[in-house]
Amino acid sequence: MSTAHLPSALFEEIATFFASAPTPQQIIEFRPSKTSIDRATELLELNRANMLDDRTHDELNQYEQAELLMRLVKARVRANRPDDPRPR
């Protein structure tokens, strides 16, 4: 199996989080673990140095997709909260 099909640690973390049936507030407050943040930082540094191989490039793409997913989910949760003063 190619590594492009293996989920990044962050995707695993997010899957575990959603499997725990979080409340809307817990979703809004979700932050990746320090380990995931450190790995994303490392991948970004490798990218800036033009030192990513195919595997690490795929991994960085997954981190970016995971971040986008969580931004979208959080935006939808906020939009569905009647007590949220932000414009819809």
Secondary structure, DSSP 8 states (H G I E B T S, - for coil): --GGGS--HHHHHHHHHHHT---HHHHHH----HHHHHHHHHHHHHHHTT---HHHHHHHHHHHHHHHHHHHHHHHHHHT-TT--S--
